[in-house]
Amino acid sequence: MRSPVVVMGVSGSGKSTVGAALAQRLRVPFADADVFHSEANIAKMSGGHPLDDDDRRPWLDAIGQWLADHPDGGVMSCSALKRSYRDRLRALAPDVFFVHLDGPIKVIAHRQASRPGHFMPAALLESQFDTLEPLGSDERGQVVDVDQSVDAIVAESFAAYEKGGEK
């Protein structure tokens, strides 16, 4: 039996691209956490203001519910930057497996700059790095370096999931 997966990381790390490709490889549904944001959250981020934890709670609960609704596998792209956010997701989907897309701010800033029209302005990237709490040793998941091809990232993510994502 498979667990749901969260592909996590800062904006511009490739969560949506990798998440969709990983879901296709696993033959499970994919969802992007961005579509779970309220209009107020999107307006706030578009205005250059980071979300606070109060803004994120209903968003995280909706994502956690989606994960819980896919106990036999599903992939969600979601920043999940803080341990407390991941704990909130695990409260609804205890078996979730995290793939943390990680890399230097310089690499991710370059990727983010090539995404015109996205609601997360590049200026907020530094605040995301400041907020990021890496996976703890007691959290099911794998850190994957983003400074490689999408195919290589997906292959590494798939292998890690196959090793640690089974219930």
CNS distance restraints for C-alpha pairs under 8 A (distance, minus, plus):
assign (resid   1 and name CA) (resid  72 and name CA) 5.94 0.50 0.50
assign (resid   1 and name CA) (resid 166 and name CA) 6.10 0.50 0.50
assign (resid   1 and name CA) (resid 167 and name CA) 5.85 0.50 0.50
assign (resid   2 and name CA) (resid  71 and name CA) 7.15 0.50 0.50
assign (resid   2 and name CA) (resid  72 and name CA) 4.82 0.50 0.50
assign (resid   2 and name CA) (resid  73 and name CA) 5.15 0.50 0.50
assign (resid   2 and name CA) (resid 165 and name CA) 6.43 0.50 0.50
assign (resid   2 and name CA) (resid 166 and name CA) 5.03 0.50 0.50
assign (resid   2 and name CA) (resid 167 and name CA) 6.07 0.50 0.50
assign (resid   3 and name CA) (resid  71 and name CA) 5.83 0.50 0.50
assign (resid   3 and name CA) (resid  72 and name CA) 5.67 0.50 0.50
assign (resid   3 and name CA) (resid  73 and name CA) 5.00 0.50 0.50
assign (resid   3 and name CA) (resid  74 and name CA) 7.51 0.50 0.50
assign (resid   3 and name CA) (resid  95 and name CA) 5.72 0.50 0.50
assign (resid   3 and name CA) (resid  96 and name CA) 5.65 0.50 0.50
assign (resid   3 and name CA) (resid  97 and name CA) 6.59 0.50 0.50
assign (resid   3 and name CA) (resid 165 and name CA) 5.76 0.50 0.50
assign (resid   3 and name CA) (resid 166 and name CA) 6.10 0.50 0.50
assign (resid   3 and name CA) (resid 167 and name CA) 6.29 0.50 0.50
assign (resid   4 and name CA) (resid  67 and name CA) 5.98 0.50 0.50
assign (resid   4 and name CA) (resid  68 and name CA) 7.98 0.50 0.50
assign (resid   4 and name CA) (resid  70 and name CA) 6.32 0.50 0.50
assign (resid   4 and name CA) (resid  71 and name CA) 5.95 0.50 0.50
assign (resid   4 and name CA) (resid  72 and name CA) 6.68 0.50 0.50
assign (resid   4 and name CA) (resid  73 and name CA) 4.33 0.50 0.50
assign (resid   4 and name CA) (resid  74 and name CA) 4.74 0.50 0.50
assign (resid   4 and name CA) (resid  75 and name CA) 5.95 0.50 0.50
assign (resid   4 and name CA) (resid  76 and name CA) 7.91 0.50 0.50
assign (resid   4 and name CA) (resid  93 and name CA) 7.83 0.50 0.50
assign (resid   4 and name CA) (resid  95 and name CA) 7.06 0.50 0.50
assign (resid   4 and name CA) (resid  96 and name CA) 5.00 0.50 0.50
assign (resid   4 and name CA) (resid  97 and name CA) 6.33 0.50 0.50
assign (resid   5 and name CA) (resid  67 and name CA) 7.93 0.50 0.50
assign (resid   5 and name CA) (resid  73 and name CA) 7.08 0.50 0.50
assign (resid   5 and name CA) (resid  74 and name CA) 6.12 0.50 0.50
assign (resid   5 and name CA) (resid  75 and name CA) 4.70 0.50 0.50
assign (resid   5 and name CA) (resid  76 and name CA) 6.21 0.50 0.50
assign (resid   5 and name CA) (resid  96 and name CA) 5.51 0.50 0.50
assign (resid   5 and name CA) (resid  97 and name CA) 4.74 0.50 0.50
assign (resid   5 and name CA) (resid  98 and name CA) 5.72 0.50 0.50
assign (resid   5 and name CA) (resid  99 and name CA) 7.26 0.50 0.50
assign (resid   5 and name CA) (resid 165 and name CA) 7.99 0.50 0.50
assign (resid   6 and name CA) (resid  19 and name CA) 7.91 0.50 0.50
assign (resid   6 and name CA) (resid  75 and name CA) 5.81 0.50 0.50
assign (resid   6 and name CA) (resid  76 and name CA) 4.82 0.50 0.50
assign (resid   6 and name CA) (resid  77 and name CA) 5.65 0.50 0.50
assign (resid   6 and name CA) (resid  78 and name CA) 6.34 0.50 0.50
assign (resid   6 and name CA) (resid  96 and name CA) 6.98 0.50 0.50
assign (resid   6 and name CA) (resid  97 and name CA) 6.26 0.50 0.50
assign (resid   6 and name CA) (resid  98 and name CA) 4.84 0.50 0.50
assign (resid   6 and name CA) (resid  99 and name CA) 6.18 0.50 0.50
assign (resid   7 and name CA) (resid  15 and name CA) 5.62 0.50 0.50
assign (resid   7 and name CA) (resid  16 and name CA) 7.95 0.50 0.50
assign (resid   7 and name CA) (resid  18 and name CA) 7.54 0.50 0.50
assign (resid   7 and name CA) (resid  19 and name CA) 5.85 0.50 0.50
assign (resid   7 and name CA) (resid  75 and name CA) 7.18 0.50 0.50
assign (resid   7 and name CA) (resid  76 and name CA) 6.18 0.50 0.50
assign (resid   7 and name CA) (resid  77 and name CA) 4.72 0.50 0.50
assign (resid   7 and name CA) (resid  78 and name CA) 6.12 0.50 0.50
assign (resid   7 and name CA) (resid  79 and name CA) 7.64 0.50 0.50
assign (resid   7 and name CA) (resid  98 and name CA) 5.92 0.50 0.50
assign (resid   7 and name CA) (resid  99 and name CA) 4.69 0.50 0.50
assign (resid   7 and name CA) (resid 100 and name CA) 6.03 0.50 0.50
assign (resid   7 and name CA) (resid 101 and name CA) 7.06 0.50 0.50
assign (resid   8 and name CA) (resid  15 and name CA) 6.16 0.50 0.50
assign (resid   8 and name CA) (resid  77 and name CA) 6.11 0.50 0.50
assign (resid   8 and name CA) (resid  78 and name CA) 5.13 0.50 0.50
assign (resid   8 and name CA) (resid  79 and name CA) 4.63 0.50 0.50
assign (resid   8 and name CA) (resid  80 and name CA) 5.66 0.50 0.50
assign (resid   8 and name CA) (resid  81 and name CA) 7.28 0.50 0.50
assign (resid   8 and name CA) (resid  98 and name CA) 6.75 0.50 0.50
assign (resid   8 and name CA) (resid  99 and name CA) 5.94 0.50 0.50
assign (resid   8 and name CA) (resid 100 and name CA) 4.79 0.50 0.50
assign (resid   8 and name CA) (resid 101 and name CA) 6.04 0.50 0.50
assign (resid   9 and name CA) (resid  13 and name CA) 6.05 0.50 0.50
assign (resid   9 and name CA) (resid  15 and name CA) 6.79 0.50 0.50
assign (resid   9 and name CA) (resid  78 and name CA) 7.28 0.50 0.50
assign (resid   9 and name CA) (resid  79 and name CA) 4.79 0.50 0.50
assign (resid   9 and name CA) (resid  80 and name CA) 6.81 0.50 0.50
assign (resid   9 and name CA) (resid  81 and name CA) 6.42 0.50 0.50
assign (resid   9 and name CA) (resid 100 and name CA) 5.58 0.50 0.50
assign (resid   9 and name CA) (resid 101 and name CA) 5.20 0.50 0.50
assign (resid   9 and name CA) (resid 102 and name CA) 6.41 0.50 0.50
assign (resid   9 and name CA) (resid 132 and name CA) 7.91 0.50 0.50
assign (resid  10 and name CA) (resid  79 and name CA) 5.70 0.50 0.50
assign (resid  10 and name CA) (resid  81 and name CA) 7.10 0.50 0.50
assign (resid  10 and name CA) (resid 101 and name CA) 7.96 0.50 0.50
assign (resid  10 and name CA) (resid 102 and name CA) 7.97 0.50 0.50
assign (resid  10 and name CA) (resid 125 and name CA) 7.17 0.50 0.50
assign (resid  10 and name CA) (resid 128 and name CA) 5.90 0.50 0.50
assign (resid  10 and name CA) (resid 129 and name CA) 6.79 0.50 0.50
assign (resid  10 and name CA) (resid 132 and name CA) 7.56 0.50 0.50
assign (resid  11 and name CA) (resid  15 and name CA) 7.90 0.50 0.50
assign (resid  11 and name CA) (resid  79 and name CA) 7.11 0.50 0.50
assign (resid  11 and name CA) (resid 108 and name CA) 7.91 0.50 0.50
assign (resid  11 and name CA) (resid 112 and name CA) 7.13 0.50 0.50
assign (resid  11 and name CA) (resid 120 and name CA) 7.27 0.50 0.50
assign (resid  11 and name CA) (resid 125 and name CA) 6.63 0.50 0.50
assign (resid  11 and name CA) (resid 128 and name CA) 7.54 0.50 0.50
assign (resid  12 and name CA) (resid 108 and name CA) 5.59 0.50 0.50
assign (resid  12 and name CA) (resid 109 and name CA) 6.95 0.50 0.50
assign (resid  12 and name CA) (resid 111 and name CA) 5.74 0.50 0.50
assign (resid  12 and name CA) (resid 112 and name CA) 4.46 0.50 0.50
assign (resid  13 and name CA) (resid 101 and name CA) 6.06 0.50 0.50
assign (resid  13 and name CA) (resid 102 and name CA) 6.91 0.50 0.50
assign (resid  13 and name CA) (resid 103 and name CA) 7.60 0.50 0.50
assign (resid  13 and name CA) (resid 108 and name CA) 5.64 0.50 0.50
assign (resid  13 and name CA) (resid 111 and name CA) 7.30 0.50 0.50
assign (resid  13 and name CA) (resid 112 and name CA) 7.71 0.50 0.50
assign (resid  13 and name CA) (resid 146 and name CA) 6.63 0.50 0.50
assign (resid  14 and name CA) (resid  18 and name CA) 5.85 0.50 0.50
assign (resid  14 and name CA) (resid 101 and name CA) 7.31 0.50 0.50
assign (resid  14 and name CA) (resid 146 and name CA) 7.59 0.50 0.50
assign (resid  15 and name CA) (resid  19 and name CA) 5.58 0.50 0.50
assign (resid  15 and name CA) (resid  77 and name CA) 5.23 0.50 0.50
assign (resid  15 and name CA) (resid  78 and name CA) 7.05 0.50 0.50
assign (resid  15 and name CA) (resid  79 and name CA) 7.82 0.50 0.50
assign (resid  15 and name CA) (resid 101 and name CA) 7.10 0.50 0.50
assign (resid  16 and name CA) (resid  20 and name CA) 5.97 0.50 0.50
assign (resid  16 and name CA) (resid  32 and name CA) 6.30 0.50 0.50
assign (resid  16 and name CA) (resid  77 and name CA) 5.48 0.50 0.50
assign (resid  17 and name CA) (resid  21 and name CA) 6.29 0.50 0.50
assign (resid  17 and name CA) (resid 150 and name CA) 7.79 0.50 0.50
assign (resid  18 and name CA) (resid  22 and name CA) 5.89 0.50 0.50
assign (resid  18 and name CA) (resid 150 and name CA) 6.54 0.50 0.50
assign (resid  18 and name CA) (resid 153 and name CA) 7.22 0.50 0.50
assign (resid  18 and name CA) (resid 154 and name CA) 6.08 0.50 0.50
assign (resid  19 and name CA) (resid  23 and name CA) 6.03 0.50 0.50
assign (resid  19 and name CA) (resid  30 and name CA) 6.99 0.50 0.50
assign (resid  19 and name CA) (resid  75 and name CA) 6.11 0.50 0.50
assign (resid  19 and name CA) (resid  76 and name CA) 6.53 0.50 0.50
assign (resid  19 and name CA) (resid  77 and name CA) 5.64 0.50 0.50
assign (resid  20 and name CA) (resid  24 and name CA) 6.23 0.50 0.50
assign (resid  20 and name CA) (resid  30 and name CA) 5.86 0.50 0.50
assign (resid  20 and name CA) (resid  31 and name CA) 7.81 0.50 0.50
assign (resid  20 and name CA) (resid  75 and name CA) 7.47 0.50 0.50
assign (resid  21 and name CA) (resid  25 and name CA) 6.22 0.50 0.50
assign (resid  21 and name CA) (resid 154 and name CA) 6.79 0.50 0.50
assign (resid  22 and name CA) (resid  26 and name CA) 6.08 0.50 0.50
assign (resid  22 and name CA) (resid  75 and name CA) 7.42 0.50 0.50
assign (resid  22 and name CA) (resid 154 and name CA) 5.74 0.50 0.50
assign (resid  22 and name CA) (resid 157 and name CA) 7.51 0.50 0.50
assign (resid  22 and name CA) (resid 158 and name CA) 6.74 0.50 0.50
assign (resid  23 and name CA) (resid  27 and name CA) 5.69 0.50 0.50
assign (resid  23 and name CA) (resid  28 and name CA) 5.16 0.50 0.50
assign (resid  23 and name CA) (resid  29 and name CA) 6.11 0.50 0.50
assign (resid  23 and name CA) (resid  30 and name CA) 5.65 0.50 0.50
assign (resid  23 and name CA) (resid  74 and name CA) 6.71 0.50 0.50
assign (resid  23 and name CA) (resid  75 and name CA) 5.55 0.50 0.50
assign (resid  24 and name CA) (resid  28 and name CA) 6.46 0.50 0.50
assign (resid  24 and name CA) (resid  29 and name CA) 7.79 0.50 0.50
assign (resid  25 and name CA) (resid 158 and name CA) 7.82 0.50 0.50
assign (resid  26 and name CA) (resid 158 and name CA) 7.78 0.50 0.50
assign (resid  28 and name CA) (resid  73 and name CA) 5.81 0.50 0.50
assign (resid  28 and name CA) (resid  74 and name CA) 5.05 0.50 0.50
assign (resid  28 and name CA) (resid  75 and name CA) 7.05 0.50 0.50
assign (resid  29 and name CA) (resid  73 and name CA) 7.44 0.50 0.50
assign (resid  29 and name CA) (resid  74 and name CA) 4.84 0.50 0.50
assign (resid  29 and name CA) (resid  75 and name CA) 6.29 0.50 0.50
assign (resid  30 and name CA) (resid  74 and name CA) 5.83 0.50 0.50
assign (resid  30 and name CA) (resid  75 and name CA) 4.75 0.50 0.50
assign (resid  30 and name CA) (resid  76 and name CA) 5.79 0.50 0.50
assign (resid  31 and name CA) (resid  74 and name CA) 7.97 0.50 0.50
assign (resid  31 and name CA) (resid  75 and name CA) 6.41 0.50 0.50
assign (resid  31 and name CA) (resid  76 and name CA) 4.88 0.50 0.50
assign (resid  31 and name CA) (resid  77 and name CA) 6.58 0.50 0.50
assign (resid  32 and name CA) (resid  36 and name CA) 7.69 0.50 0.50
assign (resid  32 and name CA) (resid  76 and name CA) 5.60 0.50 0.50
assign (resid  32 and name CA) (resid  77 and name CA) 4.90 0.50 0.50
assign (resid  32 and name CA) (resid  78 and name CA) 6.78 0.50 0.50
assign (resid  33 and name CA) (resid  37 and name CA) 7.16 0.50 0.50
assign (resid  33 and name CA) (resid  63 and name CA) 6.59 0.50 0.50
assign (resid  33 and name CA) (resid  76 and name CA) 6.52 0.50 0.50
assign (resid  33 and name CA) (resid  77 and name CA) 5.68 0.50 0.50
assign (resid  33 and name CA) (resid  78 and name CA) 5.08 0.50 0.50
assign (resid  34 and name CA) (resid  78 and name CA) 7.49 0.50 0.50
assign (resid  36 and name CA) (resid  59 and name CA) 6.04 0.50 0.50
assign (resid  36 and name CA) (resid  62 and name CA) 6.80 0.50 0.50
assign (resid  36 and name CA) (resid  63 and name CA) 7.05 0.50 0.50
assign (resid  37 and name CA) (resid  41 and name CA) 5.97 0.50 0.50
assign (resid  37 and name CA) (resid  42 and name CA) 6.52 0.50 0.50
assign (resid  37 and name CA) (resid  59 and name CA) 5.83 0.50 0.50
assign (resid  38 and name CA) (resid  42 and name CA) 6.44 0.50 0.50
assign (resid  38 and name CA) (resid  59 and name CA) 7.52 0.50 0.50
assign (resid  39 and name CA) (resid  43 and name CA) 6.10 0.50 0.50
assign (resid  40 and name CA) (resid  44 and name CA) 6.11 0.50 0.50
assign (resid  41 and name CA) (resid  45 and name CA) 6.23 0.50 0.50
assign (resid  41 and name CA) (resid  51 and name CA) 6.93 0.50 0.50
assign (resid  41 and name CA) (resid  55 and name CA) 6.74 0.50 0.50
assign (resid  42 and name CA) (resid  46 and name CA) 5.91 0.50 0.50
assign (resid  42 and name CA) (resid 119 and name CA) 6.82 0.50 0.50
assign (resid  43 and name CA) (resid  47 and name CA) 6.10 0.50 0.50
assign (resid  44 and name CA) (resid  48 and name CA) 6.74 0.50 0.50
assign (resid  44 and name CA) (resid  49 and name CA) 5.48 0.50 0.50
assign (resid  44 and name CA) (resid  50 and name CA) 7.10 0.50 0.50
assign (resid  44 and name CA) (resid  51 and name CA) 7.11 0.50 0.50
assign (resid  45 and name CA) (resid  49 and name CA) 5.02 0.50 0.50
assign (resid  45 and name CA) (resid  50 and name CA) 5.74 0.50 0.50
assign (resid  45 and name CA) (resid  51 and name CA) 6.82 0.50 0.50
assign (resid  45 and name CA) (resid 119 and name CA) 6.54 0.50 0.50
assign (resid  45 and name CA) (resid 120 and name CA) 5.95 0.50 0.50
assign (resid  45 and name CA) (resid 121 and name CA) 7.56 0.50 0.50
assign (resid  46 and name CA) (resid 119 and name CA) 5.02 0.50 0.50
assign (resid  46 and name CA) (resid 120 and name CA) 6.12 0.50 0.50
assign (resid  46 and name CA) (resid 121 and name CA) 6.83 0.50 0.50
assign (resid  48 and name CA) (resid 120 and name CA) 7.61 0.50 0.50
assign (resid  48 and name CA) (resid 121 and name CA) 6.40 0.50 0.50
assign (resid  48 and name CA) (resid 123 and name CA) 7.35 0.50 0.50
assign (resid  48 and name CA) (resid 124 and name CA) 6.85 0.50 0.50
assign (resid  49 and name CA) (resid 124 and name CA) 7.63 0.50 0.50
assign (resid  50 and name CA) (resid 124 and name CA) 6.83 0.50 0.50
assign (resid  50 and name CA) (resid 127 and name CA) 7.68 0.50 0.50
assign (resid  51 and name CA) (resid  55 and name CA) 5.77 0.50 0.50
assign (resid  51 and name CA) (resid  56 and name CA) 6.80 0.50 0.50
assign (resid  52 and name CA) (resid  56 and name CA) 6.47 0.50 0.50
assign (resid  53 and name CA) (resid  57 and name CA) 6.21 0.50 0.50
assign (resid  54 and name CA) (resid  58 and name CA) 7.98 0.50 0.50
assign (resid  55 and name CA) (resid  59 and name CA) 7.44 0.50 0.50
assign (resid  56 and name CA) (resid  60 and name CA) 5.92 0.50 0.50
assign (resid  57 and name CA) (resid  61 and name CA) 6.15 0.50 0.50
assign (resid  58 and name CA) (resid  62 and name CA) 6.23 0.50 0.50
assign (resid  59 and name CA) (resid  63 and name CA) 6.36 0.50 0.50
assign (resid  60 and name CA) (resid  64 and name CA) 5.97 0.50 0.50
assign (resid  60 and name CA) (resid  85 and name CA) 7.01 0.50 0.50
assign (resid  60 and name CA) (resid  88 and name CA) 6.96 0.50 0.50
assign (resid  60 and name CA) (resid  89 and name CA) 6.52 0.50 0.50
assign (resid  61 and name CA) (resid  65 and name CA) 6.07 0.50 0.50
assign (resid  61 and name CA) (resid  88 and name CA) 7.26 0.50 0.50
assign (resid  61 and name CA) (resid  89 and name CA) 6.94 0.50 0.50
assign (resid  61 and name CA) (resid  92 and name CA) 7.89 0.50 0.50
assign (resid  62 and name CA) (resid  66 and name CA) 6.32 0.50 0.50
assign (resid  63 and name CA) (resid  67 and name CA) 6.31 0.50 0.50
assign (resid  63 and name CA) (resid  76 and name CA) 7.89 0.50 0.50
assign (resid  63 and name CA) (resid  89 and name CA) 7.14 0.50 0.50
assign (resid  64 and name CA) (resid  68 and name CA) 6.10 0.50 0.50
assign (resid  64 and name CA) (resid  88 and name CA) 7.35 0.50 0.50
assign (resid  64 and name CA) (resid  89 and name CA) 4.55 0.50 0.50
assign (resid  64 and name CA) (resid  90 and name CA) 7.21 0.50 0.50
assign (resid  64 and name CA) (resid  91 and name CA) 7.70 0.50 0.50
assign (resid  64 and name CA) (resid  92 and name CA) 5.35 0.50 0.50
assign (resid  64 and name CA) (resid  93 and name CA) 6.19 0.50 0.50
assign (resid  65 and name CA) (resid  69 and name CA) 6.07 0.50 0.50
assign (resid  65 and name CA) (resid  92 and name CA) 6.22 0.50 0.50
assign (resid  65 and name CA) (resid  93 and name CA) 7.52 0.50 0.50
assign (resid  66 and name CA) (resid  70 and name CA) 6.54 0.50 0.50
assign (resid  67 and name CA) (resid  71 and name CA) 6.75 0.50 0.50
assign (resid  67 and name CA) (resid  74 and name CA) 6.93 0.50 0.50
assign (resid  67 and name CA) (resid  76 and name CA) 7.55 0.50 0.50
assign (resid  67 and name CA) (resid  89 and name CA) 7.93 0.50 0.50
assign (resid  67 and name CA) (resid  92 and name CA) 7.54 0.50 0.50
assign (resid  67 and name CA) (resid  93 and name CA) 5.86 0.50 0.50
assign (resid  67 and name CA) (resid  96 and name CA) 7.60 0.50 0.50
assign (resid  68 and name CA) (resid  92 and name CA) 5.79 0.50 0.50
assign (resid  68 and name CA) (resid  93 and name CA) 4.77 0.50 0.50
assign (resid  70 and name CA) (resid  74 and name CA) 5.58 0.50 0.50
assign (resid  71 and name CA) (resid  93 and name CA) 7.55 0.50 0.50
assign (resid  80 and name CA) (resid  85 and name CA) 5.66 0.50 0.50
assign (resid  80 and name CA) (resid  86 and name CA) 5.75 0.50 0.50
assign (resid  81 and name CA) (resid  85 and name CA) 6.94 0.50 0.50
assign (resid  81 and name CA) (resid  86 and name CA) 7.75 0.50 0.50
assign (resid  81 and name CA) (resid 128 and name CA) 7.50 0.50 0.50
assign (resid  81 and name CA) (resid 131 and name CA) 6.42 0.50 0.50
assign (resid  81 and name CA) (resid 132 and name CA) 4.58 0.50 0.50
assign (resid  81 and name CA) (resid 133 and name CA) 5.87 0.50 0.50
assign (resid  81 and name CA) (resid 134 and name CA) 7.61 0.50 0.50
assign (resid  82 and name CA) (resid  86 and name CA) 6.54 0.50 0.50
assign (resid  82 and name CA) (resid 131 and name CA) 6.71 0.50 0.50
assign (resid  82 and name CA) (resid 132 and name CA) 5.76 0.50 0.50
assign (resid  82 and name CA) (resid 133 and name CA) 5.03 0.50 0.50
assign (resid  82 and name CA) (resid 134 and name CA) 7.74 0.50 0.50
assign (resid  83 and name CA) (resid  87 and name CA) 6.04 0.50 0.50
assign (resid  83 and name CA) (resid 133 and name CA) 6.16 0.50 0.50
assign (resid  83 and name CA) (resid 134 and name CA) 7.76 0.50 0.50
assign (resid  83 and name CA) (resid 135 and name CA) 7.30 0.50 0.50
assign (resid  83 and name CA) (resid 136 and name CA) 7.95 0.50 0.50
assign (resid  84 and name CA) (resid  88 and name CA) 6.18 0.50 0.50
assign (resid  85 and name CA) (resid  89 and name CA) 6.40 0.50 0.50
assign (resid  86 and name CA) (resid  90 and name CA) 6.11 0.50 0.50
assign (resid  87 and name CA) (resid  91 and name CA) 6.11 0.50 0.50
assign (resid  88 and name CA) (resid  92 and name CA) 7.11 0.50 0.50
assign (resid  89 and name CA) (resid  93 and name CA) 6.04 0.50 0.50
assign (resid  89 and name CA) (resid  94 and name CA) 7.64 0.50 0.50
assign (resid  89 and name CA) (resid  96 and name CA) 8.00 0.50 0.50
assign (resid  90 and name CA) (resid  94 and name CA) 4.26 0.50 0.50
assign (resid  90 and name CA) (resid  95 and name CA) 6.97 0.50 0.50
assign (resid  90 and name CA) (resid  96 and name CA) 6.45 0.50 0.50
assign (resid  95 and name CA) (resid 167 and name CA) 7.07 0.50 0.50
assign (resid  96 and name CA) (resid 140 and name CA) 7.34 0.50 0.50
assign (resid  96 and name CA) (resid 165 and name CA) 7.89 0.50 0.50
assign (resid  97 and name CA) (resid 140 and name CA) 5.25 0.50 0.50
assign (resid  97 and name CA) (resid 141 and name CA) 5.10 0.50 0.50
assign (resid  97 and name CA) (resid 161 and name CA) 7.28 0.50 0.50
assign (resid  97 and name CA) (resid 164 and name CA) 7.69 0.50 0.50
assign (resid  97 and name CA) (resid 165 and name CA) 5.83 0.50 0.50
assign (resid  98 and name CA) (resid 139 and name CA) 7.94 0.50 0.50
assign (resid  98 and name CA) (resid 140 and name CA) 6.28 0.50 0.50
assign (resid  98 and name CA) (resid 141 and name CA) 4.28 0.50 0.50
assign (resid  98 and name CA) (resid 142 and name CA) 6.39 0.50 0.50
assign (resid  99 and name CA) (resid 141 and name CA) 5.54 0.50 0.50
assign (resid  99 and name CA) (resid 142 and name CA) 5.05 0.50 0.50
assign (resid  99 and name CA) (resid 143 and name CA) 5.95 0.50 0.50
assign (resid  99 and name CA) (resid 144 and name CA) 6.91 0.50 0.50
assign (resid  99 and name CA) (resid 157 and name CA) 6.51 0.50 0.50
assign (resid 100 and name CA) (resid 134 and name CA) 7.98 0.50 0.50
assign (resid 100 and name CA) (resid 135 and name CA) 7.57 0.50 0.50
assign (resid 100 and name CA) (resid 141 and name CA) 7.41 0.50 0.50
assign (resid 100 and name CA) (resid 142 and name CA) 6.09 0.50 0.50
assign (resid 100 and name CA) (resid 143 and name CA) 4.59 0.50 0.50
assign (resid 100 and name CA) (resid 144 and name CA) 5.96 0.50 0.50
assign (resid 101 and name CA) (resid 143 and name CA) 6.11 0.50 0.50
assign (resid 101 and name CA) (resid 144 and name CA) 5.07 0.50 0.50
assign (resid 101 and name CA) (resid 145 and name CA) 6.03 0.50 0.50
assign (resid 101 and name CA) (resid 146 and name CA) 5.80 0.50 0.50
assign (resid 102 and name CA) (resid 143 and name CA) 6.54 0.50 0.50
assign (resid 102 and name CA) (resid 144 and name CA) 5.94 0.50 0.50
assign (resid 102 and name CA) (resid 145 and name CA) 5.10 0.50 0.50
assign (resid 102 and name CA) (resid 146 and name CA) 5.70 0.50 0.50
assign (resid 103 and name CA) (resid 107 and name CA) 6.66 0.50 0.50
assign (resid 103 and name CA) (resid 108 and name CA) 6.73 0.50 0.50
assign (resid 103 and name CA) (resid 145 and name CA) 5.62 0.50 0.50
assign (resid 103 and name CA) (resid 146 and name CA) 5.53 0.50 0.50
assign (resid 103 and name CA) (resid 147 and name CA) 6.56 0.50 0.50
assign (resid 104 and name CA) (resid 108 and name CA) 6.47 0.50 0.50
assign (resid 105 and name CA) (resid 109 and name CA) 5.81 0.50 0.50
assign (resid 105 and name CA) (resid 126 and name CA) 7.77 0.50 0.50
assign (resid 105 and name CA) (resid 129 and name CA) 7.66 0.50 0.50
assign (resid 106 and name CA) (resid 110 and name CA) 6.29 0.50 0.50
assign (resid 107 and name CA) (resid 111 and name CA) 6.48 0.50 0.50
assign (resid 107 and name CA) (resid 147 and name CA) 7.06 0.50 0.50
assign (resid 108 and name CA) (resid 112 and name CA) 6.03 0.50 0.50
assign (resid 109 and name CA) (resid 113 and name CA) 6.08 0.50 0.50
assign (resid 109 and name CA) (resid 122 and name CA) 6.98 0.50 0.50
assign (resid 109 and name CA) (resid 125 and name CA) 7.32 0.50 0.50
assign (resid 110 and name CA) (resid 114 and name CA) 6.80 0.50 0.50
assign (resid 111 and name CA) (resid 115 and name CA) 7.23 0.50 0.50
assign (resid 112 and name CA) (resid 122 and name CA) 6.64 0.50 0.50
assign (resid 113 and name CA) (resid 122 and name CA) 6.92 0.50 0.50
assign (resid 120 and name CA) (resid 124 and name CA) 6.99 0.50 0.50
assign (resid 121 and name CA) (resid 125 and name CA) 7.53 0.50 0.50
assign (resid 124 and name CA) (resid 128 and name CA) 6.47 0.50 0.50
assign (resid 125 and name CA) (resid 129 and name CA) 6.43 0.50 0.50
assign (resid 126 and name CA) (resid 130 and name CA) 6.21 0.50 0.50
assign (resid 127 and name CA) (resid 131 and name CA) 6.17 0.50 0.50
assign (resid 128 and name CA) (resid 132 and name CA) 6.04 0.50 0.50
assign (resid 135 and name CA) (resid 139 and name CA) 6.09 0.50 0.50
assign (resid 135 and name CA) (resid 141 and name CA) 7.36 0.50 0.50
assign (resid 135 and name CA) (resid 143 and name CA) 7.80 0.50 0.50
assign (resid 140 and name CA) (resid 164 and name CA) 7.14 0.50 0.50
assign (resid 140 and name CA) (resid 165 and name CA) 7.77 0.50 0.50
assign (resid 141 and name CA) (resid 160 and name CA) 7.66 0.50 0.50
assign (resid 141 and name CA) (resid 161 and name CA) 7.64 0.50 0.50
assign (resid 141 and name CA) (resid 164 and name CA) 7.22 0.50 0.50
assign (resid 141 and name CA) (resid 165 and name CA) 7.91 0.50 0.50
assign (resid 142 and name CA) (resid 157 and name CA) 7.39 0.50 0.50
assign (resid 142 and name CA) (resid 160 and name CA) 6.37 0.50 0.50
assign (resid 142 and name CA) (resid 161 and name CA) 7.99 0.50 0.50
assign (resid 144 and name CA) (resid 153 and name CA) 6.74 0.50 0.50
assign (resid 144 and name CA) (resid 156 and name CA) 7.12 0.50 0.50
assign (resid 144 and name CA) (resid 157 and name CA) 6.95 0.50 0.50
assign (resid 145 and name CA) (resid 153 and name CA) 7.32 0.50 0.50
assign (resid 146 and name CA) (resid 153 and name CA) 6.72 0.50 0.50
assign (resid 148 and name CA) (resid 152 and name CA) 6.34 0.50 0.50
assign (resid 148 and name CA) (resid 153 and name CA) 6.60 0.50 0.50
assign (resid 149 and name CA) (resid 153 and name CA) 6.26 0.50 0.50
assign (resid 150 and name CA) (resid 154 and name CA) 6.05 0.50 0.50
assign (resid 151 and name CA) (resid 155 and name CA) 6.06 0.50 0.50
assign (resid 152 and name CA) (resid 156 and name CA) 6.11 0.50 0.50
assign (resid 153 and name CA) (resid 157 and name CA) 6.03 0.50 0.50
assign (resid 154 and name CA) (resid 158 and name CA) 5.90 0.50 0.50
assign (resid 155 and name CA) (resid 159 and name CA) 6.16 0.50 0.50
assign (resid 156 and name CA) (resid 160 and name CA) 6.19 0.50 0.50
assign (resid 157 and name CA) (resid 161 and name CA) 6.10 0.50 0.50
assign (resid 158 and name CA) (resid 162 and name CA) 6.06 0.50 0.50
assign (resid 159 and name CA) (resid 163 and name CA) 6.22 0.50 0.50
assign (resid 160 and name CA) (resid 164 and name CA) 6.02 0.50 0.50
assign (resid 160 and name CA) (resid 165 and name CA) 7.47 0.50 0.50
assign (resid 161 and name CA) (resid 165 and name CA) 4.43 0.50 0.50
assign (resid 161 and name CA) (resid 166 and name CA) 7.42 0.50 0.50
assign (resid 162 and name CA) (resid 166 and name CA) 6.64 0.50 0.50
